Amino acid sequence: MLNPSDEIKSRLDIVEVIRQYVPLKPAGVNFLARCPFHNEKTASFTVSPVKQVWHCFGCGRGGDLFSFVMEIEKLTFVEALRLLAPRAGVVLKQETGPAISLRNRLLDILNSAASFYHKILVNDHSGQIAQNYVTERNISQDIINDWQLGYAPDSWDDLILFLKQKGFTGKEIILAGLAIDRNEGGRSYNRFRGRLMFPIREVNGNVIGFTGRLLPEFEKRDLGQGKYVNSPQTLVYDKGKVLFGLDKAKLAIREENLAIVVEGQMDCLTAHQFGFKNVVASSGTALTIEQAAILKRYTNRVAFAFDMDAAGRLALERGSEQAFAFELEALAVSLPSGKDPDECIRLDINGWKNSLSSAEPVMQYFLKEVLAAHDENSASGRRAIVQKFLPRIARIVNIVEKNFWLKKLSQAVDVGEQFLYEAMNTAKKSKVLDKISVIEKTQTPIKTAPRSRDEILSEQLVALLIAFPDLIPVISPYVASEQVVGQSNQLLYRQLVVYYNKSVAHVQDKNSVFEYGDFRTWLNGQGFTAGDIQELDRLAILIEKNFSDITAEEANSAIKGIQTELRRSYLNRRMKAVAKLIGELESQNSSTERDERLDVLLREFNDLAEEVRQLSSVVE
Ligand SMILES: [Zn+2]
């Protein structure tokens, strides 16, 4: 018996469903379109009718029929189930009914909690202590009312009792993230106690979570809980997918075609209080890919006004990468030293205004930084500058902008543009398998670090094995999983081998038995994350796209080539490690034990060197 979601998947064609939202064009064995989830000019959104999965090579999103409908309709899994079931002619059992309204129940709870906290801050004598605090921090009454700030009294159960009176169950209150479950059977208690409460809203204004700032009076006795506590991840709240203040800032962001992103919620409130309405907070992290995608709906320009410390610098670096992935223009705001935006706006509003008007493109900011750190007139300085800045240029998606920064770098270090351009590309080029290097061009731009050649080869290996599963037993005895580079490549390689041996090896007609969908389902059952499976889909589509005409024989020889290269890299890595150990032992005083170990290591080193030599003579 299939469960309802598998039943629906087996009856609906992913191409037909997606086509109702996105105009798909046939391209080889797949279908292509411009991605509905990120802004792009060339189509990189791919649907595979054979595998019944989709993947976007621009923004990295992907999945099955359900994940597409959830993403495009902004639905939960259960809601998507309900939407698709009638179309597939599948009747859902009754028990899925209440779950559909759970989201609405949680929103009701959170909105009730926000007004509960707000009333206490504004009207109740128990809120006086928090009222003193906001006065001290100069938060205006307008801001308190507009943003519905509140106070969670130092109580274990007042909110819980209030919500239960309104008809919500203890379980729902826990699911909303407002109560913590004491061990089984015991009573639950308030998550937020003695805290100034900032409601977090989705873009249309619904409260989906809270941040609670512990009042200074309670800081001393606080046991283990931080100064700031956030709602946990719930059905309605995911920290990385929401921008604090966007519900209030969205119109100003659109009007000014600029979003100013700060780290903290206080920074955001203060900015609004002083009339800077296009400010949102990323809430203590760098801008995430989801947050960048949301901003792209309102503007093309983002200015990062982060603290001027190491963490802020890192957040600028990471955040700007996400911005580039969506072709958002990214600006860096340099605040007067040592201040966060909150302080800066309050104490030195002209300094704040000046730093906004002198915000510069993030790339220029990084270029200045690297030029300040190295001497562009010395050969070693030039090399360091190129090494540090070139990878940043490589990550820019927009070609015009990419060329602009290549020119800038070329001028700064007095090295020809053409040379820099080649250096940028040869770092990624495949020598042995030219045909396979096509894969690199379709790589997703959000990958942060530039990937090593071994990692690219490993990815190709996994992709080829997915396409030609009967090569798994041929190759697996020769490639140990530690020779495969890249965490998800290694993981997938290992699982392909395990799955093959378990489910396929003992059957006669092997290719008819290795079903991609079965492997995917099996991984799911093994506790693999959605991210791992998404990576698998990406590889599977990649191989279909580039090698729909490749023969088993070609695949076989390609895999052999990759195997040799990975083996050689592995041998080199091992040789380096062994050489290091030998060096360490040689510096020690002689003893029987040392001499024996040294002997073993020297022999291993010679064996490794011999194998490298043999491999080289085979390939060249
Ligand atoms: Zn996309």
Residues whose N, C-alpha, C, O or C-beta is under 5 A from the ligand:
A	BS01	ZN	C35 F37 H38 C56 G58 C59 G60
